[in-house]
Amino acid sequence: MKIAIFLFVLAGQTVSPDTARLSLDEAIGRALEENPTLQAHRAKAEAGAQLPLQATPAFLPSLSFGLQGMKTTDPVGVFGLKLRQENFAAEDLSLDALNRPEAYSGYNATATVQMPILAPEGLYGFQAARKAAEAENAGARRAAGATRFFTVQAYTGALLARRQVEALDAALEAVRSHVAQAEAMHEQGLVTGLDARMARLKASEIEVHRLSADAQARNALSELKAFLNLPDGTELILSDELSGLTGASVCVEAGGSDPSACDWDRRGDLQAYSAGLEAASKGVKKAWASQLPALAAFGAVGHYAQDAPFRNGSGDWTVGIGLSWNPFNGLAGVGAVRAAKAEEAAVKAEREAAFRQAEVEVLQAKRMLEAAEQGAEVASGAAAEARVALEQAQARYASGTAPITELLDVQAASTNATLSELSARRDLLLAHAALDLAYGVFDR
């Protein structure tokens, strides 16, 4: 019985989820390390970094080993095996032995080295691979910059959603106090029961908005957890507040004193396009070079035995130099050159479009920052005015010089002003971050 009770109690216990307390900077640091999308970009960049290594046979030696065992009655095969093993005897020259030899076995062990002397196609291929690797790396840096921006967006979005719930809680509490005040004044015969009923209706309206805002706040927190690669069961505590975050753009702080600080030509995606264009240009040269001769030196050593590899037998060596050239292969070479040129033209057009788009994004970010700064100032002033107006409306209603509708309207305006001020603060933070993203500051 005691065991059953213990198991029941144990089953009823819930394991408290892990808790993570993060500031915005800590969230950015975690995202740069743990975000799955960014990890995928970095893995692809790491794979791209191996392309030059794969192209090094164009100028580095290659070494290969081979081991072969066989048993044959093929006249040529038997003749060659005996000759290489130095087992050839005078009786092996008889016509019958040459035409119908008995089954014979042998093992061949070889080592071959080849050293390119002139390989134009391979050299241009190596150069193209290096530029392709640079493009992948630059793309990964741009992905890291975007990850930083999206972290700011998600973190401040979660903060905003939480503060909106708190603002609606405060508004709901205020309206409920209006309900209590209206009921008290009704009991004193100062107002009708309609005032309290209208206040309760307004409280219900705010409560509905509050329920929706609470769901949005929890959704925003879940999105942030997913972006940071945290389990949804983790209790995530955001230690920063919207009012405490400044997030001034590096470009705004630079004030033109350091032109390189805000040079959008250094954006990761633009550098990726530039490196990609150089890779395509090398690809054109590679296509041309594929029709040129290639020159290489080679050498080989071999050991030949009858009974087992590396047993008693004989060995030989070979060194030489070879030229390979395929001057005409139908129209394949022409097609390869034309395809490479078309690819180069496509990358060039994409690069030009990307640079133009980057310039537009910088201009848009500047305008949005200017609007956000002005909007934050206006929203702050409106919130202050709304607080004063609410105090006046409360005094007017308490003195009986204003109806309940005026108080409720001013209360709603005050709540909206508070929510607008919170949104304006967040918009200003995002506008600063968006300007840095447009300039590629985060990519570096």
N, C-alpha and C positions, 0 to 999 in steps of 0.2 A: 504493500500500500504506500509506504514512504517513497519507494522507488518511483511509483506511478505519479505521485504528487510532484516529486523532483523533476521528472521528465516533462510534466505539464507546465511547471513554472519555467523550466528551461526553454521550452518551445515558445512560451509567451514572451520571452525576452527578445528585444530587437537590438541588433548590433548597431551602435551609433556610427554613422558614416564618417569617413575621413573629413577633416576640415582643412581648408586651404585659405590663408589670408594673404591677399596680394594687393600691392599698390599697382599703379599703372605701369611704372617702370619694370616691376617684377613680372607683371603679366606680359609685357613686351618681350622680356628676356626668356620667359617660358615658351612663348609662341615661336620665337626664333629657333628654339631648340626642339620643341615637341610637335609643332603643327604638322599634321600628316601631309598636307599638300606641299608645304615647303620642303619637307623631307624627300618627297617624290622628285621635286625639281632638282634638289641637290644630288640625288642619286643619279638622275639623268645627266647632270653636269659631270659627275664623277665618271660615268660611262663614256661621255664624250671626251673626257681628258685622256682616255686610253687610245683614241684614234691615232694620234701621232706615233705611239708605240707600235701599233699594228702596221704602220707604213714604213717602219725603219728597215725592212729588208731591201729597200731601194738603195741603201748605202752601207749597211752593215752585213757582215758575213753570215751565212746560214750553214749550220752543221747538222748532218743527219747520220743515223746509224741504221744498219740493216742486218738481219740474221735470217738465213733461209736454209731449210733442210729439204732434200728431195731424194727420190729413188726413181730411176728411169731406165727404159730400154731404147730411148730415142738415140739413134746413132750420133747425131751432132752433140746431144747433151752428154752422152757417155764420153765421147772424145774430148769435149771441153773440160769435164770434171777431172778426168785423169790427167789432162795436160796441166790444169791449174794446180792439182795436188802433187805434181811431179811424180805421178805413179805410172806414167806412160812407158810401156815396154816395147821391145821389138816385135813380139808376137801380136801386139795390138794393131800392127800395120797390115796384117793379113786381110785379104778382101772379105773373108767370111766374118772376121772379128769386127771389121769396119761396118759391114752391111747389116749383120745380125748380132749385135753385142748382147751379152748377158746383162741382166738388171744390175745397175750400179748405183751406189748411194754417195751422197756428199753433203757437206755443210759449208755455207759461205757466210762470212762475217765481213761487213764493209763499213767504212766510215768515209763520208763525203763532205767536203767543204766547198762552198761557192762564194766568191767575193765579187760584187758588182763593181765594175770600173766606170761604166757609163750607162746610166739608166734614166733618161730624161723623163719618161712617163712616171716612174716611181718617185723621182725627186719632186716633181710638181704635185704628185699625189700626197706626198708628205707635207708640203707647204699648205695644201688645201686642208689637210686633216688638222694641222695646227690652228688654222683660222676657224675651222668648225668647232674645235675645242674651246677657243676663246669665245665664240658666240654662245655656246652652251653655258659657259661660266658666267658671262655677262647676263644671260637670261635668268640664271639662278640668283644673281645679285638683285635683279629687278623683282623677282618673286619675293626675296627677303624684304625689300623695301615695301612692297605691297602688303606683305604680312604685318609689318609694323603699323602701317596705316589702318588696316582692317582691325588690328587689335585695339588701337585707339578708338575706332568707330564702335566696336562691340563693347568695350569697357565703358566708355562714356554713355553709350546707349543704355546699358544696364543701370548705370548710376542715374540717368535721367528717368528711367522707368520707375526706379525705386523712389526717387524724390517726388515724382508725380503722384504716386500712391500716398506718400506722406502728406502732400499738399491737399489731396482729396480727403484724407483722414481729418486734417485740421479744418477743412471746410465743412465736413459732415458734423464734426463736433460743434462748430460755431452755429450751424443751422439748428442743431438739436437744442442748443442753448436759446436760440430764438423761439423755438417751439415752447420751451419751458417758460420763457418770458411772456409769450403771447397767452399761454394758459393762465399764468398768474394775473396778468392784466385783465383777462376775461373774467376771472373770479372776482376781481375788484370792480367789474362793470365798466372798465375803461374802453374795452374793445369787444367786438363780437367773437363768437367761436370760429368765424371764418378765418381769422388771422392764424390761429394755431393749425387749422386744417391746411391752409396754403403753405405754411412752414413745413408741415409734415410731408406734403407733396414734394416740396423742394428737397427735403432730406432724402426721400425715396429716389428722386432723380440722381442726386449725387451718389447715393449708395450703388445704384446701377453702374454709373461711370467708374466708381471705385472698384467694383468687382472686375470689370473689363480691364482696368489699368493694372490690377494685381496679377491677372493672368498674363498680360503683356510683360510685366516685370519678371515673372517667373520664366516666361519664354525667352526673354532677352538674356537672362542668366544662364539658361540651358544652352543657348547659342554660343555664349562666351565660353562655357565649359567645353563644348565640342570643339571650338576653335583652338582652345588651349590643350586639347587632348586630355581632358579630365573626365572621369566617370560622372554621369549625371547625378549619381547618388552622393557625390562630394558636396559638402557644405562649403560654398565659396563665399568668403567675406571680402568685400571690396573696401580696402582701408582708406582710399582717397575719396574726397568729396568734389563735386563739380565746382564749388566755390573756391576750393583750394588748388585747383589745377590751373596752371598758366598756359603751358604748351605753346609759347611764342615760337613762330617760325624762325628757323635759322636764317632764312633769307631776309626776314624783317629785321632781325637783330643785327645782321651784317651791315645793313644800311648802305650797301654799295662800297664799303671799305675793302672788301675782299671779293673781287669779281668771280674768282674760281669757286667760291662757296655756293653760288647759285648759277651754275652754267648747265643749262639743260642738255647740252651736247654730251654731257657725261652720264646721262641716264643709262641704266643697264640695258634697257630694251633697245635704245638707239645704238649703243655700242655693239649689241648683238647683231643688229642689222648691218652695221659697218663691217664687222668681222665676217658676217655671212657674205657680203658683197665681195670682199677680198677672197674668200674661199671659192666663190663662184668664178671669179676671174682666174684663179689658179686652176680651176676645173677646165676652163677653156684651153689653157696652155697644156694641161695634161692630155686633153683630147687631141690636140695637135701633135704632142710628143709621142703619142701612141703609134704614130706612123713613122717614127724615126728608129734607126737601129739601136740595139742595146749590146753592150760589150761586158763580158764577165770572165774572170779567171776561176779555175776550178782545180780541185785535187782530190784524189781518192786513194785509200789503202784498203787492201783486202786480205783475208786469211781463208785458206781453203783446206778442209780436212775431210777424211772419208768416214770415220767412225763416230765422231762427236765434235761439237763446236770447240774451237781453240785447242784441239788435240794436235798431235803431230801432223804436220802438213806443210804447206808453203804459203808464201805471201807475195804480193806485188804492190806496186804503187803507180799512180798516174797523175800527171799535172798537165795543165793546158790552158788555153784561152779560147773563148768562143764568141762569135758574133751571130746575133739573131736579128732578122729583119723581115718584116712582112709588108713589102711596099704596096701591095694591092690586095685588098680583101673585099672585093666587090665595092659597094658604096657605103660600107659600114663606117669607115673612117669619116667620110663626109657627113653622114648622119650624126655621128657622135659629136663632131665639132659644132654643127648647127644646133643640136640639142643643148650643148653646154652654153652656147651664146644666148639661146632663148632663156635658159635658166638664169644666166647673169642679168639679162634685161629685166626679167621678172623680179629678181631680188633688188635690183636698182630702183625699180618703180615702187616696190614695197618700202624700201628704205626712205625714199623721198616722201611717200605718203605718211610714214611714221614720224618723220621730222616735222612735217607740216602739222600733224595732229598734236605733237608735243608742244609746238608753239601755241596752238589754240588752247590746249589744256592749261598752259601757264597763264595765258591772258584770262581765261575763265576763272582760274583759281585766284588771281589777283582781284578780279571784280567781286567774286563771292566773298573774299576776305574783307574787302572794303564794305560790302553790304552787311556782313556779319558784325563788323565793328560798330557800324551805325545802328544796326538792329539791336545789338546788346545794350547800347546806350539808351535807345528809345524805350526798350522793354524795361530796363532798370528804372527809368523815370516814371513809366506808367505804373509799375508795381508800387513805387513809393506813393504816387498820387492815389492809387486804389486803396492803400492802407489808411491814408488820411480820410478819404471819402467814406470808407467803411465806419471809421470812428464817428464821423459826423452823422451818418445815417442811423447808427445805433443811438446816438444822443437824441436825434430828432424823433425816432420812434418811441423812445422811452418817455419823451416829454409830450407825446401825443400830437406832435405837429406834422408827422409824416405817416403814411399808411405802411402796412407790412410789406406791400409789393415793392415799395421803394427800397426798403432794407434788404429784401431778398434779391432784388436786381443788383444792388450795389455789392452784396455778398458774392453773387455769381460773377460780377465783373472783377472783383478782387481775386477770386479763385482763378479766373482765366488769365488775369495779369500775372499772377504767380507762376502759372504753368507756362505762359509765354516767356517769362524771364528765364525760367529753367531751360527751356528749349533754345533760347537765344544764347545762353552761356555755352551750351553744348555745341550749337552751330558755330560759334566762334572758335572753340577748340578744334573742331573738325576742319574749319576753313584754314587755320594755321597748318594743320597736318597735311591737308590737301595741297597747299602751296609747296611744302617741302617734297611731297610725293611727285608733284608735277615737275619740279626742278631736279628730281633724282637724288635729293639729299639723303634719303633713307637707303639708297642703293649702295652707298659708299661705306 
